Amino acid sequence: MNLHKITSSPFTHLTLQHCLQRIQPTEGLLLTQDATYAVLDKTLYPKLIDLQSVYVLKEDAEARGIVIESGKIQLITYAQFVELSLEYDNVVSW
Amino acid sequence: MAMSNFAQDVSVFFIEDGVLQLLLSQDPAAIDAKAYHKTFKALEFYDIENIYVCRQSLEQRGIKSTQLCIEVTLIEHDDLSSLLASQQHVMSF
C-alpha cells in the first residue's frame, strides 16, 4: 500500500485533484508544504475526509496558520512522517 | 517598502494564494522560515496605504478579512486590471 505525498497548493496546481482521482480509499495521503492549504478548499475537503488515512504535516500547517478541525485528518510531525514512510510500501511524491 | 523610501506612491495587491500570506495565525518558525506577515504591519509607517486584496480569492479559501493581520481594501476580480492599469510600474513577487 502506498502513501501519496502532495506538496503544492490545490489553488495553483491540479496535482492533488489528479491524485484524488486515482487514489484508493485505503491508501494514505500526506499533505505537506503548500498542499496543507487543501483543507481550505471547499470542493476538495469532503473528498479528503472520505479517505481512510489523511495526514497533514503539523509544522507546515502551523507555519501557514492552517487549523485542522476534523478528527479524520491526522496531524503528524516530521519524525512521524519518517515512520509512516517505513510503514507504507512506497511513498509516491506527486 | 524600499520603493516608498523614494517618495513613490505604492500600492500592494494580494491575489490568489498570495492572500494566504496575510493570515494572522502563521508561525513560520516551525519550518525555520521568516515571519513575513509580521512585517506587513510596517507598511503604514512607509505610507503604503493602498493594500488591495481580492475578495474572491479570500472567499474561495474560506478566509474572512478578520483573519488577516492588517487592514486591507477588498477588491473584486474585475477591479484588478483597471487598478493595475493606473500604476506607472508593476513588479510581481
N, CA and C atoms of all chains as a GROMACS GRO file, in nm:
protein
  561
    1MET      N    1   0.084  -0.120   0.000
    1MET     CA    2   0.000   0.000   0.000
    1MET      C    3   0.088   0.126   0.000
    2ASN      N    4   0.042   0.225  -0.073
    2ASN     CA    5   0.126   0.343  -0.092
    2ASN      C    6   0.080   0.465  -0.013
    3LEU      N    7   0.178   0.550   0.015
    3LEU     CA    8   0.149   0.680   0.075
    3LEU      C    9   0.173   0.786  -0.032
    4HIS      N   10   0.067   0.859  -0.064
    4HIS     CA   11   0.079   0.963  -0.167
    4HIS      C   12   0.112   1.097  -0.102
    5LYS      N   13   0.218   1.158  -0.146
    5LYS     CA   14   0.264   1.284  -0.085
    5LYS      C   15   0.246   1.400  -0.183
    6ILE      N   16   0.172   1.501  -0.136
    6ILE     CA   17   0.146   1.620  -0.219
    6ILE      C   18   0.214   1.740  -0.154
    7THR      N   19   0.274   1.825  -0.238
    7THR     CA   20   0.343   1.942  -0.183
    7THR      C   21   0.286   2.076  -0.232
    8SER      N   22   0.209   2.075  -0.341
    8SER     CA   23   0.168   2.204  -0.398
    8SER      C   24   0.024   2.242  -0.363
    9SER      N   25  -0.003   2.371  -0.362
    9SER     CA   26  -0.135   2.423  -0.327
    9SER      C   27  -0.240   2.380  -0.429
   10PRO      N   28  -0.358   2.336  -0.383
   10PRO     CA   29  -0.463   2.295  -0.477
   10PRO      C   30  -0.522   2.415  -0.551
   11PHE      N   31  -0.492   2.537  -0.502
   11PHE     CA   32  -0.545   2.657  -0.568
   11PHE      C   33  -0.458   2.700  -0.685
   12THR      N   34  -0.334   2.647  -0.691
   12THR     CA   35  -0.245   2.686  -0.802
   12THR      C   36  -0.205   2.567  -0.888
   13HIS      N   37  -0.217   2.446  -0.835
   13HIS     CA   38  -0.178   2.326  -0.910
   13HIS      C   39  -0.290   2.222  -0.904
   14LEU      N   40  -0.296   2.138  -1.007
   14LEU     CA   41  -0.402   2.035  -1.011
   14LEU      C   42  -0.356   1.902  -0.952
   15THR      N   43  -0.233   1.900  -0.899
   15THR     CA   44  -0.175   1.775  -0.850
   15THR      C   45  -0.265   1.698  -0.754
   16LEU      N   46  -0.317   1.766  -0.652
   16LEU     CA   47  -0.400   1.697  -0.552
   16LEU      C   48  -0.526   1.640  -0.618
   17GLN      N   49  -0.585   1.720  -0.706
   17GLN     CA   50  -0.704   1.675  -0.777
   17GLN      C   51  -0.673   1.548  -0.858
   18HIS      N   52  -0.561   1.549  -0.927
   18HIS     CA   53  -0.520   1.434  -1.008
   18HIS      C   54  -0.497   1.312  -0.919
   19CYS      N   55  -0.438   1.334  -0.804
   19CYS     CA   56  -0.411   1.225  -0.710
   19CYS      C   57  -0.543   1.168  -0.657
   20LEU      N   58  -0.636   1.259  -0.619
   20LEU     CA   59  -0.763   1.213  -0.562
   20LEU      C   60  -0.846   1.134  -0.663
   21GLN      N   61  -0.825   1.163  -0.792
   21GLN     CA   62  -0.898   1.088  -0.895
   21GLN      C   63  -0.849   0.944  -0.904
   22ARG      N   64  -0.728   0.919  -0.852
   22ARG     CA   65  -0.667   0.788  -0.873
   22ARG      C   66  -0.643   0.709  -0.744
   23ILE      N   67  -0.641   0.776  -0.631
   23ILE     CA   68  -0.603   0.711  -0.505
   23ILE      C   69  -0.709   0.609  -0.462
   24GLN      N   70  -0.665   0.499  -0.403
   24GLN     CA   71  -0.758   0.400  -0.347
   24GLN      C   72  -0.798   0.447  -0.207
   25PRO      N   73  -0.923   0.424  -0.168
   25PRO     CA   74  -0.971   0.478  -0.039
   25PRO      C   75  -0.889   0.433   0.082
   26THR      N   76  -0.822   0.320   0.070
   26THR     CA   77  -0.746   0.270   0.185
   26THR      C   78  -0.601   0.317   0.185
   27GLU      N   79  -0.558   0.380   0.077
   27GLU     CA   80  -0.420   0.428   0.070
   27GLU      C   81  -0.403   0.554   0.156
   28GLY      N   82  -0.278   0.591   0.179
   28GLY     CA   83  -0.251   0.708   0.262
   28GLY      C   84  -0.228   0.832   0.176
   29LEU      N   85  -0.273   0.947   0.229
   29LEU     CA   86  -0.248   1.074   0.161
   29LEU      C   87  -0.182   1.168   0.260
   30LEU      N   88  -0.068   1.222   0.220
   30LEU     CA   89   0.005   1.314   0.309
   30LEU      C   90   0.014   1.452   0.244
   31LEU      N   91  -0.033   1.553   0.316
   31LEU     CA   92  -0.027   1.690   0.266
   31LEU      C   93   0.088   1.763   0.334
   32THR      N   94   0.185   1.811   0.254
   32THR     CA   95   0.298   1.885   0.309
   32THR      C   96   0.306   2.022   0.241
   33GLN      N   97   0.393   2.107   0.292
   33GLN     CA   98   0.417   2.241   0.237
   33GLN      C   99   0.284   2.311   0.200
   34ASP      N  100   0.276   2.370   0.078
   34ASP     CA  101   0.155   2.445   0.041
   34ASP      C  102   0.034   2.355   0.019
   35ALA      N  103   0.054   2.224   0.012
   35ALA     CA  104  -0.061   2.133  -0.003
   35ALA      C  105  -0.148   2.133   0.123
   36THR      N  106  -0.093   2.183   0.234
   36THR     CA  107  -0.174   2.189   0.357
   36THR      C  108  -0.292   2.286   0.340
   37TYR      N  109  -0.280   2.378   0.241
   37TYR     CA  110  -0.391   2.470   0.213
   37TYR      C  111  -0.515   2.397   0.161
   38ALA      N  112  -0.501   2.270   0.128
   38ALA     CA  113  -0.613   2.192   0.073
   38ALA      C  114  -0.731   2.186   0.171
   39VAL      N  115  -0.703   2.195   0.301
   39VAL     CA  116  -0.814   2.188   0.398
   39VAL      C  117  -0.904   2.311   0.389
   40LEU      N  118  -0.857   2.416   0.319
   40LEU     CA  119  -0.939   2.537   0.300
   40LEU      C  120  -1.028   2.524   0.176
   41ASP      N  121  -1.000   2.424   0.093
   41ASP     CA  122  -1.070   2.408  -0.035
   41ASP      C  123  -1.204   2.338  -0.014
   42LYS      N  124  -1.313   2.413  -0.036
   42LYS     CA  125  -1.447   2.360  -0.004
   42LYS      C  126  -1.486   2.241  -0.091
   43THR      N  127  -1.436   2.236  -0.215
   43THR     CA  128  -1.475   2.123  -0.301
   43THR      C  129  -1.391   1.999  -0.275
   44LEU      N  130  -1.263   2.021  -0.241
   44LEU     CA  131  -1.175   1.905  -0.220
   44LEU      C  132  -1.189   1.847  -0.079
   45TYR      N  133  -1.222   1.931   0.017
   45TYR     CA  134  -1.224   1.889   0.158
   45TYR      C  135  -1.310   1.764   0.183
   46PRO      N  136  -1.437   1.759   0.130
   46PRO     CA  137  -1.518   1.638   0.154
   46PRO      C  138  -1.452   1.512   0.098
   47LYS      N  139  -1.379   1.527  -0.012
   47LYS     CA  140  -1.310   1.412  -0.071
   47LYS      C  141  -1.194   1.367   0.017
   48LEU      N  142  -1.130   1.463   0.081
   48LEU     CA  143  -1.018   1.432   0.171
   48LEU      C  144  -1.065   1.348   0.288
   49ILE      N  145  -1.173   1.395   0.354
   49ILE     CA  146  -1.214   1.326   0.477
   49ILE      C  147  -1.287   1.195   0.448
   50ASP      N  148  -1.314   1.171   0.318
   50ASP     CA  149  -1.370   1.040   0.278
   50ASP      C  150  -1.263   0.932   0.282
   51LEU      N  151  -1.137   0.974   0.271
   51LEU     CA  152  -1.028   0.877   0.271
   51LEU      C  153  -1.004   0.824   0.413
   52GLN      N  154  -0.947   0.704   0.418
   52GLN     CA  155  -0.926   0.640   0.548
   52GLN      C  156  -0.812   0.708   0.626
   53SER      N  157  -0.703   0.738   0.553
   53SER     CA  158  -0.585   0.793   0.621
   53SER      C  159  -0.535   0.919   0.552
   54VAL      N  160  -0.568   1.032   0.609
   54VAL     CA  161  -0.515   1.159   0.559
   54VAL      C  162  -0.426   1.219   0.666
   55TYR      N  163  -0.303   1.251   0.627
   55TYR     CA  164  -0.208   1.310   0.721
   55TYR      C  165  -0.171   1.451   0.676
   56VAL      N  166  -0.153   1.540   0.771
   56VAL     CA  167  -0.105   1.674   0.740
   56VAL      C  168   0.018   1.700   0.826
   57LEU      N  169   0.123   1.746   0.762
   57LEU     CA  170   0.246   1.775   0.836
   57LEU      C  171   0.222   1.897   0.928
   58LYS      N  172   0.233   1.870   1.057
   58LYS     CA  173   0.199   1.969   1.160
   58LYS      C  174   0.278   2.099   1.144
   59GLU      N  175   0.408   2.085   1.129
   59GLU     CA  176   0.495   2.204   1.118
   59GLU      C  177   0.454   2.291   1.000
   60ASP      N  178   0.423   2.226   0.887
   60ASP     CA  179   0.389   2.301   0.766
   60ASP      C  180   0.254   2.370   0.780
   61ALA      N  181   0.159   2.305   0.847
   61ALA     CA  182   0.028   2.366   0.868
   61ALA      C  183   0.039   2.484   0.964
   62GLU      N  184   0.111   2.465   1.073
   62GLU     CA  185   0.125   2.573   1.172
   62GLU      C  186   0.198   2.693   1.114
   63ALA      N  187   0.299   2.666   1.034
   63ALA     CA  188   0.375   2.774   0.972
   63ALA      C  189   0.283   2.863   0.889
   64ARG      N  190   0.183   2.799   0.825
   64ARG     CA  191   0.092   2.873   0.736
   64ARG      C  192  -0.036   2.919   0.805
   65GLY      N  193  -0.047   2.896   0.933
   65GLY     CA  194  -0.167   2.939   1.005
   65GLY      C  195  -0.289   2.857   0.970
   66ILE      N  196  -0.267   2.732   0.931
   66ILE     CA  197  -0.377   2.644   0.893
   66ILE      C  198  -0.420   2.562   1.014
   67VAL      N  199  -0.550   2.569   1.046
   67VAL     CA  200  -0.603   2.496   1.161
   67VAL      C  201  -0.678   2.373   1.111
   68ILE      N  202  -0.645   2.258   1.168
   68ILE     CA  203  -0.713   2.135   1.130
   68ILE      C  204  -0.823   2.108   1.232
   69GLU      N  205  -0.948   2.109   1.184
   69GLU     CA  206  -1.060   2.090   1.276
   69GLU      C  207  -1.113   1.948   1.279
   70SER      N  208  -1.101   1.879   1.164
   70SER     CA  209  -1.158   1.745   1.156
   70SER      C  210  -1.070   1.642   1.226
   71GLY      N  211  -1.134   1.555   1.303
   71GLY     CA  212  -1.063   1.446   1.368
   71GLY      C  213  -1.021   1.338   1.268
   72LYS      N  214  -1.075   1.347   1.145
   72LYS     CA  215  -1.042   1.248   1.042
   72LYS      C  216  -0.909   1.277   0.975
   73ILE      N  217  -0.855   1.397   1.003
   73ILE     CA  218  -0.725   1.433   0.948
   73ILE      C  219  -0.622   1.430   1.060
   74GLN      N  220  -0.515   1.353   1.038
   74GLN     CA  221  -0.415   1.337   1.143
   74GLN      C  222  -0.297   1.431   1.124
   75LEU      N  223  -0.270   1.511   1.226
   75LEU     CA  224  -0.153   1.598   1.222
   75LEU      C  225  -0.032   1.517   1.264
   76ILE      N  226   0.073   1.518   1.181
   76ILE     CA  227   0.192   1.440   1.217
   76ILE      C  228   0.318   1.527   1.213
   77THR      N  229   0.416   1.488   1.290
   77THR     CA  230   0.544   1.560   1.293
   77THR      C  231   0.635   1.503   1.185
   78TYR      N  232   0.749   1.571   1.163
   78TYR     CA  233   0.846   1.520   1.065
   78TYR      C  234   0.893   1.379   1.103
   79ALA      N  235   0.911   1.356   1.234
   79ALA     CA  236   0.957   1.225   1.281
   79ALA      C  237   0.854   1.117   1.248
   80GLN      N  238   0.725   1.152   1.265
   80GLN     CA  239   0.619   1.056   1.233
   80GLN      C  240   0.609   1.031   1.083
   81PHE      N  241   0.643   1.134   1.006
   81PHE     CA  242   0.646   1.120   0.860
   81PHE      C  243   0.748   1.013   0.821
   82VAL      N  244   0.862   1.016   0.886
   82VAL     CA  245   0.966   0.916   0.857
   82VAL      C  246   0.914   0.776   0.892
   83GLU      N  247   0.850   0.765   1.008
   83GLU     CA  248   0.793   0.635   1.048
   83GLU      C  249   0.690   0.587   0.946
   84LEU      N  250   0.603   0.679   0.903
   84LEU     CA  251   0.499   0.644   0.805
   84LEU      C  252   0.559   0.593   0.676
   85SER      N  253   0.667   0.657   0.633
   85SER     CA  254   0.730   0.618   0.507
   85SER      C  255   0.782   0.475   0.514
   86LEU      N  256   0.809   0.428   0.636
   86LEU     CA  257   0.853   0.290   0.654
   86LEU      C  258   0.734   0.194   0.661
   87GLU      N  259   0.622   0.244   0.716
   87GLU     CA  260   0.503   0.160   0.729
   87GLU      C  261   0.442   0.128   0.593
   88TYR      N  262   0.440   0.227   0.505
   88TYR     CA  263   0.383   0.206   0.371
   88TYR      C  264   0.488   0.141   0.281
   89ASP      N  265   0.440   0.068   0.176
   89ASP     CA  266   0.533   0.003   0.085
   89ASP      C  267   0.619   0.106   0.012
   90ASN      N  268   0.550   0.212  -0.035
   90ASN     CA  269   0.620   0.315  -0.111
   90ASN      C  270   0.564   0.452  -0.076
   91VAL      N  271   0.648   0.553  -0.096
   91VAL     CA  272   0.598   0.690  -0.089
   91VAL      C  273   0.596   0.744  -0.231
   92VAL      N  274   0.479   0.786  -0.275
   92VAL     CA  275   0.466   0.842  -0.410
   92VAL      C  276   0.464   0.993  -0.399
   93SER      N  277   0.570   1.056  -0.450
   93SER     CA  278   0.575   1.204  -0.448
   93SER      C  279   0.515   1.259  -0.576
   94TRP      N  280   0.407   1.332  -0.562
   94TRP     CA  281   0.339   1.387  -0.680
   94TRP      C  282   0.403   1.520  -0.719
   95MET      N  283   0.844   4.834   0.024
   95MET     CA  284   0.878   4.931   0.128
   95MET      C  285   0.995   5.018   0.082
   96ALA      N  286   1.091   4.954   0.014
   96ALA     CA  287   1.206   5.028  -0.037
   96ALA      C  288   1.162   5.135  -0.135
   97MET      N  289   1.062   5.102  -0.218
   97MET     CA  290   1.012   5.198  -0.318
   97MET      C  291   0.953   5.322  -0.251
   98SER      N  292   0.885   5.302  -0.138
   98SER     CA  293   0.820   5.415  -0.074
   98SER      C  294   0.924   5.512  -0.018
   99ASN      N  295   1.048   5.462   0.005
   99ASN     CA  296   1.157   5.549   0.052
   99ASN      C  297   1.190   5.656  -0.051
  100PHE      N  298   1.159   5.627  -0.177
  100PHE     CA  299   1.186   5.724  -0.283
  100PHE      C  300   1.062   5.808  -0.312
  101ALA      N  301   0.976   5.821  -0.211
  101ALA     CA  302   0.854   5.903  -0.220
  101ALA      C  303   0.764   5.860  -0.334
  102GLN      N  304   0.766   5.733  -0.366
  102GLN     CA  305   0.674   5.682  -0.468
  102GLN      C  306   0.542   5.648  -0.400
  103ASP      N  307   0.435   5.664  -0.477
  103ASP     CA  308   0.303   5.625  -0.427
  103ASP      C  309   0.284   5.476  -0.457
  104VAL      N  310   0.294   5.394  -0.354
  104VAL     CA  311   0.297   5.249  -0.375
  104VAL      C  312   0.163   5.185  -0.342
  105SER      N  313   0.121   5.093  -0.428
  105SER     CA  314   0.005   5.009  -0.399
  105SER      C  315   0.050   4.864  -0.395
  106VAL      N  316  -0.013   4.785  -0.308
  106VAL     CA  317   0.020   4.643  -0.299
  106VAL      C  318  -0.105   4.561  -0.325
  107PHE      N  319  -0.090   4.458  -0.408
  107PHE     CA  320  -0.204   4.373  -0.442
  107PHE      C  321  -0.179   4.230  -0.396
  108PHE      N  322  -0.276   4.172  -0.332
  108PHE     CA  323  -0.269   4.030  -0.295
  108PHE      C  324  -0.381   3.956  -0.367
  109ILE      N  325  -0.344   3.863  -0.456
  109ILE     CA  326  -0.448   3.785  -0.525
  109ILE      C  327  -0.413   3.636  -0.518
  110GLU      N  328  -0.510   3.552  -0.545
  110GLU     CA  329  -0.496   3.405  -0.544
  110GLU      C  330  -0.426   3.359  -0.415
  111ASP      N  331  -0.329   3.266  -0.422
  111ASP     CA  332  -0.266   3.216  -0.299
  111ASP      C  333  -0.188   3.324  -0.225
  112GLY      N  334  -0.164   3.437  -0.291
  112GLY     CA  335  -0.095   3.548  -0.225
  112GLY      C  336  -0.168   3.597  -0.102
  113VAL      N  337  -0.301   3.586  -0.103
  113VAL     CA  338  -0.380   3.632   0.012
  113VAL      C  339  -0.346   3.552   0.139
  114LEU      N  340  -0.296   3.431   0.121
  114LEU     CA  341  -0.263   3.345   0.236
  114LEU      C  342  -0.145   3.400   0.315
  115GLN      N  343  -0.065   3.485   0.249
  115GLN     CA  344   0.049   3.549   0.317
  115GLN      C  345   0.001   3.640   0.430
  116LEU      N  346  -0.124   3.681   0.424
  116LEU     CA  347  -0.177   3.778   0.520
  116LEU      C  348  -0.241   3.712   0.642
  117LEU      N  349  -0.249   3.580   0.643
  117LEU     CA  350  -0.315   3.511   0.755
  117LEU      C  351  -0.247   3.546   0.888
  118LEU      N  352  -0.332   3.577   0.985
  118LEU     CA  353  -0.285   3.626   1.115
  118LEU      C  354  -0.209   3.520   1.194
  119SER      N  355  -0.257   3.396   1.188
  119SER     CA  356  -0.209   3.295   1.282
  119SER      C  357  -0.088   3.214   1.234
  120GLN      N  358  -0.012   3.268   1.139
  120GLN     CA  359   0.104   3.194   1.088
  120GLN      C  360   0.215   3.184   1.193
  121ASP      N  361   0.287   3.071   1.192
  121ASP     CA  362   0.401   3.052   1.281
  121ASP      C  363   0.516   2.987   1.204
  122PRO      N  364   0.579   3.062   1.112
  122PRO     CA  365   0.678   3.003   1.023
  122PRO      C  366   0.806   2.958   1.093
  123ALA      N  367   0.822   2.994   1.220
  123ALA     CA  368   0.941   2.948   1.292
  123ALA      C  369   0.947   2.796   1.295
  124ALA      N  370   0.829   2.732   1.288
  124ALA     CA  371   0.822   2.586   1.291
  124ALA      C  372   0.900   2.522   1.176
  125ILE      N  373   0.911   2.594   1.063
  125ILE     CA  374   0.987   2.539   0.949
  125ILE      C  375   1.106   2.629   0.914
  126ASP      N  376   1.151   2.704   1.016
  126ASP     CA  377   1.267   2.793   1.000
  126ASP      C  378   1.252   2.893   0.886
  127ALA      N  379   1.129   2.940   0.865
  127ALA     CA  380   1.108   3.040   0.762
  127ALA      C  381   1.083   3.176   0.829
  128LYS      N  382   1.097   3.282   0.750
  128LYS     CA  383   1.081   3.417   0.804
  128LYS      C  384   0.933   3.453   0.821
  129ALA      N  385   0.903   3.523   0.930
  129ALA     CA  386   0.764   3.562   0.956
  129ALA      C  387   0.732   3.692   0.880
  130TYR      N  388   0.717   3.680   0.748
  130TYR     CA  389   0.692   3.797   0.664
  130TYR      C  390   0.565   3.870   0.704
  131HIS      N  391   0.466   3.793   0.749
  131HIS     CA  392   0.337   3.856   0.778
  131HIS      C  393   0.349   3.962   0.888
  132LYS      N  394   0.452   3.948   0.971
  132LYS     CA  395   0.470   4.047   1.077
  132LYS      C  396   0.523   4.179   1.023
  133THR      N  397   0.591   4.174   0.910
  133THR     CA  398   0.645   4.298   0.852
  133THR      C  399   0.536   4.379   0.782
  134PHE      N  400   0.424   4.316   0.750
  134PHE     CA  401   0.317   4.389   0.680
  134PHE      C  402   0.261   4.502   0.765
  135LYS      N  403   0.270   4.486   0.897
  135LYS     CA  404   0.221   4.591   0.986
  135LYS      C  405   0.300   4.721   0.967
  136ALA      N  406   0.424   4.707   0.917
  136ALA     CA  407   0.509   4.825   0.898
  136ALA      C  408   0.470   4.905   0.774
  137LEU      N  409   0.389   4.847   0.688
  137LEU     CA  410   0.353   4.915   0.562
  137LEU      C  411   0.298   5.056   0.587
  138GLU      N  412   0.218   5.069   0.692
  138GLU     CA  413   0.156   5.201   0.717
  138GLU      C  414   0.260   5.306   0.755
  139PHE      N  415   0.370   5.261   0.819
  139PHE     CA  416   0.476   5.357   0.855
  139PHE      C  417   0.555   5.401   0.732
  140TYR      N  418   0.542   5.325   0.626
  140TYR     CA  419   0.605   5.363   0.499
  140TYR      C  420   0.504   5.437   0.410
  141ASP      N  421   0.394   5.479   0.471
  141ASP     CA  422   0.286   5.546   0.398
  141ASP      C  423   0.231   5.464   0.283
  142ILE      N  424   0.237   5.333   0.296
  142ILE     CA  425   0.174   5.246   0.195
  142ILE      C  426   0.035   5.210   0.247
  143GLU      N  427  -0.063   5.280   0.195
  143GLU     CA  428  -0.199   5.261   0.246
  143GLU      C  429  -0.289   5.187   0.149
  144ASN      N  430  -0.248   5.181   0.022
  144ASN     CA  431  -0.330   5.111  -0.077
  144ASN      C  432  -0.294   4.963  -0.079
  145ILE      N  433  -0.355   4.890   0.011
  145ILE     CA  434  -0.330   4.746   0.017
  145ILE      C  435  -0.457   4.675  -0.029
  146TYR      N  436  -0.450   4.620  -0.148
  146TYR     CA  437  -0.570   4.562  -0.210
  146TYR      C  438  -0.567   4.410  -0.201
  147VAL      N  439  -0.679   4.354  -0.162
  147VAL     CA  440  -0.691   4.208  -0.152
  147VAL      C  441  -0.813   4.162  -0.232
  148CYS      N  442  -0.794   4.060  -0.312
  148CYS     CA  443  -0.903   4.008  -0.395
  148CYS      C  444  -1.007   3.935  -0.309
  149ARG      N  445  -1.129   3.985  -0.313
  149ARG     CA  446  -1.236   3.929  -0.230
  149ARG      C  447  -1.266   3.783  -0.268
  150GLN      N  448  -1.268   3.757  -0.399
  150GLN     CA  449  -1.298   3.621  -0.444
  150GLN      C  450  -1.190   3.521  -0.400
  151SER      N  451  -1.064   3.566  -0.401
  151SER     CA  452  -0.955   3.477  -0.358
  151SER      C  453  -0.972   3.439  -0.211
  152LEU      N  454  -1.013   3.536  -0.130
  152LEU     CA  455  -1.038   3.508   0.012
  152LEU      C  456  -1.153   3.409   0.028
  153GLU      N  457  -1.262   3.439  -0.045
  153GLU     CA  458  -1.384   3.359  -0.034
  153GLU      C  459  -1.358   3.213  -0.073
  154GLN      N  460  -1.284   3.196  -0.184
  154GLN     CA  461  -1.251   3.063  -0.235
  154GLN      C  462  -1.175   2.981  -0.130
  155ARG      N  463  -1.098   3.052  -0.047
  155ARG     CA  464  -1.016   2.983   0.055
  155ARG      C  465  -1.082   2.985   0.193
  156GLY      N  466  -1.206   3.032   0.199
  156GLY     CA  467  -1.280   3.033   0.325
  156GLY      C  468  -1.220   3.124   0.430
  157ILE      N  469  -1.157   3.233   0.385
  157ILE     CA  470  -1.093   3.325   0.479
  157ILE      C  471  -1.174   3.453   0.491
  158LYS      N  472  -1.194   3.498   0.616
  158LYS     CA  473  -1.264   3.625   0.639
  158LYS      C  474  -1.158   3.734   0.658
  159SER      N  475  -1.196   3.858   0.629
  159SER     CA  476  -1.095   3.965   0.640
  159SER      C  477  -1.052   3.987   0.785
  160THR      N  478  -1.133   3.937   0.881
  160THR     CA  479  -1.094   3.949   1.022
  160THR      C  480  -0.978   3.854   1.055
  161GLN      N  481  -0.952   3.757   0.968
  161GLN     CA  482  -0.842   3.662   0.993
  161GLN      C  483  -0.709   3.714   0.938
  162LEU      N  484  -0.712   3.835   0.881
  162LEU     CA  485  -0.590   3.890   0.822
  162LEU      C  486  -0.515   3.976   0.924
  163CYS      N  487  -0.382   3.988   0.905
  163CYS     CA  488  -0.300   4.055   1.006
  163CYS      C  489  -0.298   4.207   0.991
  164ILE      N  490  -0.350   4.260   0.879
  164ILE     CA  491  -0.356   4.405   0.863
  164ILE      C  492  -0.490   4.445   0.802
  165GLU      N  493  -0.519   4.574   0.806
  165GLU     CA  494  -0.641   4.624   0.743
  165GLU      C  495  -0.616   4.637   0.593
  166VAL      N  496  -0.712   4.590   0.515
  166VAL     CA  497  -0.693   4.591   0.370
  166VAL      C  498  -0.818   4.645   0.300
  167THR      N  499  -0.801   4.677   0.173
  167THR     CA  500  -0.916   4.715   0.090
  167THR      C  501  -0.951   4.598   0.001
  168LEU      N  502  -1.075   4.550   0.011
  168LEU     CA  503  -1.116   4.437  -0.071
  168LEU      C  504  -1.151   4.485  -0.212
  169ILE      N  505  -1.104   4.411  -0.311
  169ILE     CA  506  -1.139   4.444  -0.450
  169ILE      C  507  -1.201   4.321  -0.516
  170GLU      N  508  -1.275   4.345  -0.622
  170GLU     CA  509  -1.338   4.236  -0.698
  170GLU      C  510  -1.241   4.191  -0.807
  171HIS      N  511  -1.266   4.072  -0.862
  171HIS     CA  512  -1.192   4.019  -0.977
  171HIS      C  513  -1.164   4.125  -1.082
  172ASP      N  514  -1.275   4.192  -1.121
  172ASP     CA  515  -1.270   4.285  -1.234
  172ASP      C  516  -1.193   4.413  -1.204
  173ASP      N  517  -1.175   4.443  -1.075
  173ASP     CA  518  -1.109   4.569  -1.039
  173ASP      C  519  -0.959   4.566  -1.064
  174LEU      N  520  -0.900   4.447  -1.062
  174LEU     CA  521  -0.754   4.438  -1.066
  174LEU      C  522  -0.694   4.503  -1.190
  175SER      N  523  -0.749   4.470  -1.307
  175SER     CA  524  -0.692   4.522  -1.432
  175SER      C  525  -0.690   4.673  -1.435
  176SER      N  526  -0.805   4.735  -1.395
  176SER     CA  527  -0.811   4.881  -1.401
  176SER      C  528  -0.717   4.943  -1.299
  177LEU      N  529  -0.706   4.883  -1.181
  177LEU     CA  530  -0.615   4.936  -1.079
  177LEU      C  531  -0.470   4.921  -1.123
  178LEU      N  532  -0.438   4.804  -1.181
  178LEU     CA  533  -0.301   4.783  -1.229
  178LEU      C  534  -0.269   4.880  -1.343
  179ALA      N  535  -0.371   4.907  -1.425
  179ALA     CA  536  -0.350   4.996  -1.539
  179ALA      C  537  -0.318   5.138  -1.492
  180SER      N  538  -0.362   5.172  -1.370
  180SER     CA  539  -0.338   5.308  -1.321
  180SER      C  540  -0.199   5.322  -1.257
  181GLN      N  541  -0.123   5.212  -1.249
  181GLN     CA  542   0.011   5.217  -1.191
  181GLN      C  543   0.114   5.248  -1.300
  182GLN      N  544   0.220   5.321  -1.261
  182GLN     CA  545   0.325   5.352  -1.359
  182GLN      C  546   0.419   5.234  -1.380
  183HIS      N  547   0.444   5.163  -1.273
  183HIS     CA  548   0.530   5.045  -1.281
  183HIS      C  549   0.465   4.931  -1.204
  184VAL      N  550   0.490   4.810  -1.251
  184VAL     CA  551   0.433   4.693  -1.182
  184VAL      C  552   0.544   4.592  -1.157
  185MET      N  553   0.555   4.548  -1.034
  185MET     CA  554   0.650   4.440  -1.001
  185MET      C  555   0.575   4.323  -0.942
  186SER      N  556   0.606   4.203  -0.987
  186SER     CA  557   0.537   4.084  -0.936
  186SER      C  558   0.629   4.004  -0.845
  187PHE      N  559   0.574   3.957  -0.736
  187PHE     CA  560   0.652   3.874  -0.643
  187PHE      C  561   0.588   3.738  -0.629
   0.00000   0.00000   0.00000
